[in-house]
Amino acid sequence: MASFIGVCVIGAGRAGMIHAANFRRSVPYARLIAVVDPSEDAAKRAAEELEIDTYYTDYRQAMEDQRIQAVIVVTPTIYHRDLVVAAAAAGKHVLCEKPMAMNDQECDDMIEACKQAGVKLQIGFMRRFDPSFIEAKRQIDAGRIGDVVLIKSLTRGPSVPQEWMYDLAKSNGPLAEVNSHDIDTLRWLSGSEIASVYAMAANYRCPQAADRYPDFYDNVVLSAALTSGAQGMIDGAVSVKYGYDARVEILGTEGVMFIGDPGRNSPVTVRADHQLIRPFTTSWRTLYKEAYLAEDMHFIESIIEDRTPNVTGYDGKKAVAIVNAGNRSIREGTVVKLLEPQAG
């Protein structure tokens, strides 16, 4: 194997540039070779910002570039399946951002293609690499709060969705784009699968989407029954204006645990008029900056050490299945079963 892994990032948007900057400057044994974006302006601008020589507007050109051994897929979800299958066919390892794909069949295609090609497939659930989440998982597994009874996880973002996100046929909606992380959090922290879901949703803050995309929702609440017998609840929202908000509460038989402080690492100011001011987190890009780097480093380590990544295609597929079950529950107004709960 070469002394470094050549990396190409496909997608020069916000998340794509986080990964690209990491591989360009901060991930040991990795070298950013190229970026890909169908917009030549975006691709060229990204290459200039990253100070690299190569950019492509067609991902197939990157698949033919022998300097590239691994690709990072950071595009709209509807393209993930084809990009990952093409990368596997070209013998390139894959880190695919969440949501993994649109449905179970696409996930199966991606998993099988990577398995047959003998390449790694890692899914981008970066919260598993955040120190506070890692420590919470360690304490839960050590029994510090007893048996897990309830996990509540919320993610609310300030951004107005891009046009394609309004179309559930292309994005699977906020349950996928925003709450995939929360779904994975429930599974990972509980060590249990989600057996059934019931979800409610509505559009409160994005009236511009209502006419063309009547099924779009910007607010969703999903309740879940876990196979362990525990309960789960997910709260998701977009275009909330007040900042980026991600928190988790884990209730156990012997205690409770909290993850996330929207104002952490920020000064608290009390003024002469007795007003208390505490800045609020404005972006996931800053809140999870170190987690993204740790995730990218883990991907390269998994390739070099020839081991299975900590977040697999199976994890991605389970989240996709739950997203689709939640969207079905919203449409039909009913509980949707995925698995039978364990006897006990």
Secondary structure as GFF3:
##gff-version 3
##sequence-region A 1 344
A	DSSP	beta_strand	5	10	.	.	.	ID=ss1
A	DSSP	alpha_helix	14	25	.	.	.	ID=ss2
A	DSSP	beta_strand	30	36	.	.	.	ID=ss3
A	DSSP	alpha_helix	40	50	.	.	.	ID=ss4
A	DSSP	beta_strand	54	56	.	.	.	ID=ss5
A	DSSP	alpha_helix	59	64	.	.	.	ID=ss6
A	DSSP	beta_strand	70	73	.	.	.	ID=ss7
A	DSSP	three_ten_helix	77	79	.	.	.	ID=ss8
A	DSSP	alpha_helix	80	89	.	.	.	ID=ss9
A	DSSP	beta_strand	93	97	.	.	.	ID=ss10
A	DSSP	alpha_helix	104	117	.	.	.	ID=ss11
A	DSSP	beta_strand	121	124	.	.	.	ID=ss12
A	DSSP	three_ten_helix	126	129	.	.	.	ID=ss13
A	DSSP	alpha_helix	131	141	.	.	.	ID=ss14
A	DSSP	beta_strand	148	156	.	.	.	ID=ss15
A	DSSP	alpha_helix	163	166	.	.	.	ID=ss16
A	DSSP	alpha_helix	168	171	.	.	.	ID=ss17
A	DSSP	alpha_helix	174	177	.	.	.	ID=ss18
A	DSSP	alpha_helix	180	190	.	.	.	ID=ss19
A	DSSP	beta_strand	194	202	.	.	.	ID=ss20
A	DSSP	three_ten_helix	207	209	.	.	.	ID=ss21
A	DSSP	beta_strand	219	226	.	.	.	ID=ss22
A	DSSP	beta_strand	231	237	.	.	.	ID=ss23
A	DSSP	beta_strand	245	252	.	.	.	ID=ss24
A	DSSP	beta_strand	256	259	.	.	.	ID=ss25
A	DSSP	beta_strand	269	270	.	.	.	ID=ss26
A	DSSP	beta_strand	276	277	.	.	.	ID=ss27
A	DSSP	alpha_helix	284	287	.	.	.	ID=ss28
A	DSSP	alpha_helix	289	304	.	.	.	ID=ss29
A	DSSP	alpha_helix	313	332	.	.	.	ID=ss30
A	DSSP	beta_strand	336	337	.	.	.	ID=ss31
###
